[in-house]
Amino acid sequence: MFYLSKIFWLAAQPLSLAFIALLFAAVAGFAGWRRLGGTFTALSVLVLFVTLYTSAGAVALQALEDRFSRARPAPDNLSCMIVLGGAFETEVTTSRGGIEFNQAADRFVEALRLLRDHPQSRVLVSGGDGSLSGAYEGDAAASARFFSAFGIAADRLVKESTSRTTYENVVNTKDILTREKLEHCLLITSAFHMPRAVGLFRKAGIEVTPWPTDYRTAGTVGLTLDFSQPTANAQLTATALREWIGLLAYFLSGRTSGLYPG
């Protein structure tokens, strides 16, 4: 299932869809099917235009980010937080060492802030190598260097280093929470990823308090044309599409009880 999902996403992301449609258009043109070729060309142009020059991706991502809010301070007696992996550039850290984050770095910055504000708390980092090759260290391993660099004692960090997907995060975390006697944890992940993550934890019977971070939208985006930032628009659209596909896939496979947990 893991490898199938990786391969599927290689083809399902917006720019890949545009390329595939253009490839079909070329094949249809060489075969003399001009009308079919024109249809695929138009489809490719449409996908590219929506992806690059509209705010559709931002609107779709914003809907996910707004599903769970963090409008309250952390509890004074905070004892546990779960951080889902996906924030380290693990290919780089594996070869070069050090601490190299991607756009989801806020997950660990927020966890560090909470650990320093609540010295009685512990953090469980769930994240192994999610690459197809399986040749890199995961977030759990890299996080040890990050937290120790800021004076967080090693015994406050619990590492789950085998999961490759959000589903595996939850399955592998459940036994560790029981073993370490950790409960009523904050769940820290990107805001757009929170609906899928909460749906999985609920299905597994694990009580968590959503603590979204790593917002990618301002919360006030409307559907409009946007010619100012095509690269950013493409990234937002790809992120949103991947997350919505993940929600649908997990719901259809019975891994969550609702299509759009809230």
Backbone hydrogen bonds, N-H to C=O, Kabsch-Sander energy under -0.5 kcal/mol:
donor,donor_aa,acceptor,acceptor_aa,energy
5,S,1,M,-2.3
6,K,2,F,-1.8
7,I,3,Y,-2.4
8,F,4,L,-2.6
9,W,5,S,-2.1
10,L,6,K,-1.4
11,A,7,I,-1.0
11,A,8,F,-0.8
12,A,8,F,-1.9
13,Q,9,W,-1.5
16,S,13,Q,-0.6
17,L,13,Q,-2.4
18,A,14,P,-2.2
19,F,15,L,-2.0
20,I,16,S,-2.8
21,A,17,L,-2.4
22,L,18,A,-2.0
23,L,19,F,-2.4
24,F,20,I,-2.5
25,A,21,A,-2.0
26,A,22,L,-2.0
27,V,23,L,-2.3
28,A,24,F,-2.9
29,G,25,A,-2.2
30,F,26,A,-2.3
31,A,27,V,-1.8
32,G,29,G,-1.0
33,W,28,A,-2.7
34,R,32,G,-1.5
37,G,33,W,-2.6
38,G,34,R,-2.5
39,T,35,R,-2.0
40,F,36,L,-2.2
41,T,37,G,-2.1
42,A,38,G,-2.4
43,L,39,T,-2.2
44,S,40,F,-2.3
45,V,41,T,-2.4
46,L,42,A,-2.4
47,V,43,L,-2.5
48,L,44,S,-2.3
49,F,45,V,-2.7
50,V,46,L,-2.7
51,T,47,V,-2.3
52,L,48,L,-2.8
53,Y,49,F,-2.7
54,T,50,V,-0.7
55,S,224,T,-2.3
59,V,55,S,-2.4
60,A,56,A,-2.4
61,L,57,G,-2.2
62,Q,58,A,-2.7
63,A,59,V,-1.8
64,L,60,A,-0.9
65,E,61,L,-2.3
66,D,62,Q,-2.1
67,R,64,L,-1.1
78,L,75,P,-1.5
81,M,122,R,-1.3
82,I,186,L,-3.4
83,V,124,L,-2.7
84,L,82,I,-0.5
84,L,188,I,-1.9
85,G,126,S,-3.0
89,E,100,E,-3.2
90,T,88,F,-1.6
92,V,89,E,-0.6
93,T,89,E,-2.6
94,T,90,T,-2.2
95,S,91,E,-1.2
96,R,92,V,-2.9
97,G,93,T,-1.9
102,N,87,A,-2.8
105,A,102,N,-1.4
107,R,104,A,-2.0
108,F,105,A,-1.3
109,V,105,A,-2.0
110,E,106,D,-2.6
111,A,107,R,-1.4
112,L,108,F,-2.3
113,R,109,V,-2.1
114,L,110,E,-2.3
115,L,111,A,-2.4
116,R,112,L,-2.1
117,D,113,R,-2.0
118,H,114,L,-2.0
121,S,118,H,-2.4
122,R,79,S,-1.8
123,V,156,R,-2.8
124,L,81,M,-2.9
125,V,123,V,-0.6
125,V,158,V,-2.6
126,S,83,V,-2.6
126,S,124,L,-0.6
127,G,125,V,-0.6
127,G,160,E,-2.9
128,G,163,S,-2.7
130,G,128,G,-0.8
139,D,128,G,-0.7
140,A,127,G,-2.4
142,A,138,G,-2.1
143,S,139,D,-2.7
144,A,140,A,-0.7
144,A,141,A,-0.7
145,R,141,A,-0.6
145,R,142,A,-0.7
146,F,142,A,-1.4
147,F,143,S,-2.8
148,S,144,A,-1.9
149,A,145,R,-1.7
150,F,146,F,-0.7
150,F,147,F,-0.9
151,G,148,S,-1.7
152,I,147,F,-2.4
153,A,151,G,-0.5
156,R,153,A,-1.8
157,L,154,A,-1.5
158,V,123,V,-3.0
158,V,156,R,-0.5
160,E,125,V,-2.8
161,S,159,K,-0.5
169,N,165,T,-2.1
170,V,166,T,-1.8
171,V,167,Y,-2.4
172,N,168,E,-2.7
173,T,169,N,-1.5
174,K,170,V,-1.7
175,D,171,V,-0.7
176,I,172,N,-0.8
177,L,173,T,-2.6
178,T,174,K,-1.6
179,R,175,D,-2.5
180,E,176,I,-2.7
181,K,178,T,-0.8
182,L,177,L,-2.6
185,C,207,E,-0.8
186,L,80,C,-2.1
187,L,209,T,-2.9
188,I,82,I,-3.4
188,I,186,L,-0.6
189,T,187,L,-0.6
189,T,211,W,-0.6
191,A,213,T,-2.9
193,H,190,S,-1.1
194,M,190,S,-0.9
194,M,191,A,-0.8
197,A,193,H,-2.1
198,V,194,M,-3.1
199,G,195,P,-2.2
200,L,196,R,-1.8
201,F,197,A,-2.3
202,R,198,V,-2.8
203,K,199,G,-2.0
204,A,200,L,-1.7
205,G,202,R,-1.5
206,I,201,F,-2.7
207,E,205,G,-0.6
208,V,206,I,-0.5
209,T,185,C,-2.5
211,W,187,L,-2.7
213,T,189,T,-1.8
224,T,222,G,-0.5
226,D,53,Y,-2.4
233,N,229,Q,-2.6
234,A,230,P,-2.4
235,Q,231,T,-1.9
236,L,232,A,-2.5
237,T,233,N,-2.5
238,A,234,A,-2.3
239,T,235,Q,-2.4
240,A,236,L,-2.5
241,L,237,T,-2.7
242,R,238,A,-2.3
243,E,239,T,-1.9
244,W,240,A,-2.6
245,I,241,L,-2.5
246,G,242,R,-2.2
247,L,243,E,-2.4
248,L,244,W,-2.2
249,A,245,I,-2.8
250,Y,246,G,-2.5
251,F,247,L,-1.9
252,L,248,L,-2.7
253,S,249,A,-1.8
254,G,251,F,-1.3
255,R,250,Y,-2.3
256,T,250,Y,-1.2
